[in-house]
Amino acid sequence: MVENKFQLLLIEQKILNKIYILRGQKIMLDVDLTEIYKAETRRLNDQVKRNINRFSKDFMFSLSEKEYKNLMSQNAISSWGGRNKLSRHRPLK
């Protein structure tokens, strides 16, 4: 019983560590969502594009270059799974 509660707390903390504050909103990156849901980032983004009318306009947005660099500098090592590049998250131009 105690072990199950501990495991749930670990899972909850792992999810909370993937929530960032950006533009005054709590956000999660597509790569983090796909890790939680055991899917490919490409597939998630494709599904959203195919069903764009099902999502509110504030559901997703592209990062600005400044936001991208800020997130990259904050998370270049451990919380991004050891990656030192975030090329998949580079803002659209």
C-alpha positions in Angstrom: 0.0 0.0 0.0 2.7 2.5 1.0 4.8 1.4 -2.0 1.9 2.1 -4.4 1.4 5.6 -3.0 5.1 6.2 -3.3 5.1 5.1 -6.9 2.1 7.3 -7.7 4.0 10.3 -6.1 7.0 9.6 -8.2 4.9 9.5 -11.4 3.1 12.7 -10.4 6.5 14.4 -9.7 7.8 13.3 -13.1 4.8 14.9 -14.8 5.0 18.1 -12.7 8.7 18.4 -13.7 7.6 18.5 -17.4 5.3 21.5 -16.9 6.8 24.9 -17.8 5.5 28.4 -17.4 5.7 30.3 -20.7 3.7 33.4 -21.7 2.1 33.2 -18.2 0.6 29.8 -19.0 1.4 26.3 -17.8 2.6 24.3 -20.8 4.0 20.9 -21.8 6.1 20.2 -24.8 5.0 17.7 -27.4 8.0 15.5 -26.7 7.0 15.2 -23.1 3.4 14.5 -23.9 4.4 11.7 -26.2 6.6 10.2 -23.5 3.7 10.1 -21.1 1.3 8.6 -23.7 3.9 6.3 -25.2 3.5 7.7 -28.7 5.8 9.3 -31.3 6.1 13.1 -31.4 5.6 13.1 -35.1 2.4 11.1 -34.8 1.0 13.4 -32.1 1.7 16.5 -34.2 0.3 14.8 -37.4 -2.9 13.9 -35.5 -3.3 17.5 -34.2 -2.8 18.9 -37.7 -5.3 16.5 -39.2 -7.9 17.3 -36.5 -7.1 21.0 -35.9 -10.8 22.0 -35.6 -11.1 19.8 -32.5 -8.7 21.9 -30.6 -9.1 25.4 -29.2 -6.8 28.1 -30.6 -4.8 28.3 -27.3 -4.2 24.5 -27.3 -0.8 24.8 -29.0 1.6 27.4 -30.3 5.1 27.6 -31.7 7.9 28.9 -29.6 9.6 32.1 -30.6 13.4 32.0 -31.1 14.0 33.6 -27.7 11.6 31.1 -25.9 13.3 28.2 -27.7 16.8 29.4 -26.6 15.6 30.0 -23.1 14.1 26.5 -22.8 17.2 24.9 -24.4 19.5 26.7 -22.0 17.4 25.6 -19.0 17.0 22.0 -20.0 19.9 21.1 -22.2 20.9 18.1 -20.1 18.9 16.1 -17.6 15.3 17.0 -17.9 15.4 16.5 -21.7 16.5 12.9 -21.4 20.2 13.7 -21.8 19.9 15.5 -25.1 21.9 18.6 -25.7 19.9 19.8 -28.7 16.3 20.5 -29.2 16.2 20.8 -32.9 12.7 19.2 -33.1 11.4 22.1 -31.0 13.0 24.9 -33.1 10.4 27.6 -33.8 8.7 27.7 -37.2 9.8 30.6 -39.3 
